[in-house]
Amino acid sequence: MRKETIGMLFHIISIICGIWFLLTGWIWVYGVAAFISYPISFIGLLFWGLGCKFRSANTQSIPILYFVGLVISLLSILFYK
């Protein structure tokens, strides 16, 4: 496989993990987000970093996705009772 294809595959996996983090990061009942959401986000960021090594395309939307998920998660834990 070409380096561009490998990088694109890593970025797609990272986007899937970011969407998972965005959808599940607000669930703080019994600390579910800490065990289900955050590990997947770290794995997704690892794939994003690896994808940046293989692909030279501008991928600023992926970290924005993770940042929005983090903000939603932190806001939800502040409002959790």
Buried (B, 14 or more C-beta within 10 A) or exposed (E): EEEEEBBBBBBEBBBEBBBBBBEBBBBBEEEEBBEBBBEBBEBBBBBBEBBBEBBEEEBEEBEEBBEBBBEBBEEBBEEEE
